[in-house]
Amino acid sequence: TKGVFCRNLAVSRFVHGTIVYGESLFQDNKEEFKSLTEPPTLIDGVKTNNRVAEVAEAYYQALLQTFK
């Protein structure tokens, strides 16, 4: 469903401020699933998958551009 809507999500109750939710890692996409199952690596002290790190960086850059 496209658009803006309300849900009773836990993080919404604990964070007192603006929250932006994004849905990016579609596991029903064969290529995406393949990249998400690659072995994790250590990135900035956090053990994670390269694809997850790429998506996090994309969100970070988008926020920087938005609030520039």
ROMARTI-820307 format. One record per residue (C-alpha): x, y, z; chain; residue number from 1. Coordinates in pm, 1 decimal. Layout:
BEGIN
<pt><px>X</px><py>Y</py><pz>Z</pz><chain>A</chain><resi>NUM</resi></pt>
...
//
This chain:
BEGIN
<pt><px>0.0</px><py>0.0</py><pz>0.0</pz><chain>A</chain><resi>1</resi></pt>
<pt><px>142.8</px><py>335.7</py><pz>-99.8</pz><chain>A</chain><resi>2</resi></pt>
<pt><px>105.6</px><py>647.7</py><pz>109.9</pz><chain>A</chain><resi>3</resi></pt>
<pt><px>127.0</px><py>760.4</py><pz>468.0</pz><chain>A</chain><resi>4</resi></pt>
<pt><px>-53.1</px><py>563.5</py><pz>735.0</pz><chain>A</chain><resi>5</resi></pt>
<pt><px>-48.0</px><py>496.1</py><pz>1107.6</pz><chain>A</chain><resi>6</resi></pt>
<pt><px>62.7</px><py>178.3</py><pz>1283.8</pz><chain>A</chain><resi>7</resi></pt>
<pt><px>111.5</px><py>91.3</py><pz>1647.5</pz><chain>A</chain><resi>8</resi></pt>
<pt><px>482.2</px><py>1.4</py><pz>1620.1</pz><chain>A</chain><resi>9</resi></pt>
<pt><px>694.7</px><py>-27.7</py><pz>1935.0</pz><chain>A</chain><resi>10</resi></pt>
<pt><px>966.8</px><py>214.2</py><pz>1826.7</pz><chain>A</chain><resi>11</resi></pt>
<pt><px>700.3</px><py>480.0</py><pz>1768.2</pz><chain>A</chain><resi>12</resi></pt>
<pt><px>606.5</px><py>461.2</py><pz>2135.1</pz><chain>A</chain><resi>13</resi></pt>
<pt><px>963.4</px><py>488.0</py><pz>2265.3</pz><chain>A</chain><resi>14</resi></pt>
<pt><px>1104.2</px><py>761.1</py><pz>2039.5</pz><chain>A</chain><resi>15</resi></pt>
<pt><px>976.5</px><py>1110.1</py><pz>2113.2</pz><chain>A</chain><resi>16</resi></pt>
<pt><px>1043.6</px><py>1288.3</py><pz>1788.3</pz><chain>A</chain><resi>17</resi></pt>
<pt><px>1022.1</px><py>1240.9</py><pz>1414.8</pz><chain>A</chain><resi>18</resi></pt>
<pt><px>1055.4</px><py>886.6</py><pz>1284.2</pz><chain>A</chain><resi>19</resi></pt>
<pt><px>1090.7</px><py>788.7</py><pz>920.8</pz><chain>A</chain><resi>20</resi></pt>
<pt><px>1029.4</px><py>426.1</py><pz>835.4</pz><chain>A</chain><resi>21</resi></pt>
<pt><px>1165.8</px><py>282.2</py><pz>514.2</pz><chain>A</chain><resi>22</resi></pt>
<pt><px>1119.0</px><py>-57.5</py><pz>358.2</pz><chain>A</chain><resi>23</resi></pt>
<pt><px>1412.4</px><py>-150.8</py><pz>142.6</pz><chain>A</chain><resi>24</resi></pt>
<pt><px>1533.3</px><py>-509.4</py><pz>168.2</pz><chain>A</chain><resi>25</resi></pt>
<pt><px>1276.1</px><py>-715.4</py><pz>-20.2</pz><chain>A</chain><resi>26</resi></pt>
<pt><px>1356.9</px><py>-1079.0</py><pz>52.4</pz><chain>A</chain><resi>27</resi></pt>
<pt><px>1114.8</px><py>-1201.2</py><pz>-215.2</pz><chain>A</chain><resi>28</resi></pt>
<pt><px>1352.5</px><py>-1063.3</py><pz>-480.5</pz><chain>A</chain><resi>29</resi></pt>
<pt><px>1596.9</px><py>-1339.5</py><pz>-582.3</pz><chain>A</chain><resi>30</resi></pt>
<pt><px>1896.6</px><py>-1108.4</py><pz>-628.8</pz><chain>A</chain><resi>31</resi></pt>
<pt><px>1827.3</px><py>-921.8</py><pz>-305.4</pz><chain>A</chain><resi>32</resi></pt>
<pt><px>1787.7</px><py>-1247.4</py><pz>-114.7</pz><chain>A</chain><resi>33</resi></pt>
<pt><px>2118.7</px><py>-1371.6</py><pz>-253.9</pz><chain>A</chain><resi>34</resi></pt>
<pt><px>2301.4</px><py>-1056.8</py><pz>-143.5</pz><chain>A</chain><resi>35</resi></pt>
<pt><px>2141.4</px><py>-1073.3</py><pz>202.9</pz><chain>A</chain><resi>36</resi></pt>
<pt><px>2264.2</px><py>-1428.3</py><pz>259.5</pz><chain>A</chain><resi>37</resi></pt>
<pt><px>2630.8</px><py>-1349.1</py><pz>198.3</pz><chain>A</chain><resi>38</resi></pt>
<pt><px>2854.8</px><py>-1399.6</py><pz>501.9</pz><chain>A</chain><resi>39</resi></pt>
<pt><px>2867.2</px><py>-1102.3</py><pz>739.2</pz><chain>A</chain><resi>40</resi></pt>
<pt><px>3171.0</px><py>-877.4</py><pz>770.4</pz><chain>A</chain><resi>41</resi></pt>
<pt><px>3282.4</px><py>-632.0</py><pz>1036.1</pz><chain>A</chain><resi>42</resi></pt>
<pt><px>3185.0</px><py>-276.5</py><pz>939.6</pz><chain>A</chain><resi>43</resi></pt>
<pt><px>3259.5</px><py>4.9</py><pz>1186.2</pz><chain>A</chain><resi>44</resi></pt>
<pt><px>3277.4</px><py>-248.9</py><pz>1469.2</pz><chain>A</chain><resi>45</resi></pt>
<pt><px>2942.0</px><py>-406.9</py><pz>1379.0</pz><chain>A</chain><resi>46</resi></pt>
<pt><px>2911.2</px><py>-755.1</py><pz>1230.9</pz><chain>A</chain><resi>47</resi></pt>
<pt><px>2672.1</px><py>-715.2</py><pz>939.9</pz><chain>A</chain><resi>48</resi></pt>
<pt><px>2609.3</px><py>-796.1</py><pz>577.5</pz><chain>A</chain><resi>49</resi></pt>
<pt><px>2751.9</px><py>-570.2</py><pz>304.4</pz><chain>A</chain><resi>50</resi></pt>
<pt><px>2406.8</px><py>-519.2</py><pz>150.4</pz><chain>A</chain><resi>51</resi></pt>
<pt><px>2263.8</px><py>-401.1</py><pz>483.1</pz><chain>A</chain><resi>52</resi></pt>
<pt><px>2554.5</px><py>-156.4</py><pz>513.5</pz><chain>A</chain><resi>53</resi></pt>
<pt><px>2488.4</px><py>-26.6</py><pz>159.6</pz><chain>A</chain><resi>54</resi></pt>
<pt><px>2122.9</px><py>37.2</py><pz>239.6</pz><chain>A</chain><resi>55</resi></pt>
<pt><px>2209.9</px><py>208.6</py><pz>569.4</pz><chain>A</chain><resi>56</resi></pt>
<pt><px>2455.2</px><py>434.5</py><pz>385.0</pz><chain>A</chain><resi>57</resi></pt>
<pt><px>2188.1</px><py>520.1</py><pz>125.7</pz><chain>A</chain><resi>58</resi></pt>
<pt><px>1944.9</px><py>624.3</py><pz>401.7</pz><chain>A</chain><resi>59</resi></pt>
<pt><px>2218.5</px><py>825.8</py><pz>571.3</pz><chain>A</chain><resi>60</resi></pt>
<pt><px>2306.3</px><py>1009.3</py><pz>249.3</pz><chain>A</chain><resi>61</resi></pt>
<pt><px>1938.7</px><py>1076.3</py><pz>175.1</pz><chain>A</chain><resi>62</resi></pt>
<pt><px>1892.3</px><py>1232.4</py><pz>521.1</pz><chain>A</chain><resi>63</resi></pt>
<pt><px>2203.2</px><py>1445.7</py><pz>476.1</pz><chain>A</chain><resi>64</resi></pt>
<pt><px>2071.6</px><py>1572.3</py><pz>144.6</pz><chain>A</chain><resi>65</resi></pt>
<pt><px>1725.4</px><py>1636.9</py><pz>287.2</pz><chain>A</chain><resi>66</resi></pt>
<pt><px>1847.0</px><py>1845.8</py><pz>578.7</pz><chain>A</chain><resi>67</resi></pt>
<pt><px>2131.7</px><py>2021.3</py><pz>397.7</pz><chain>A</chain><resi>68</resi></pt>
//
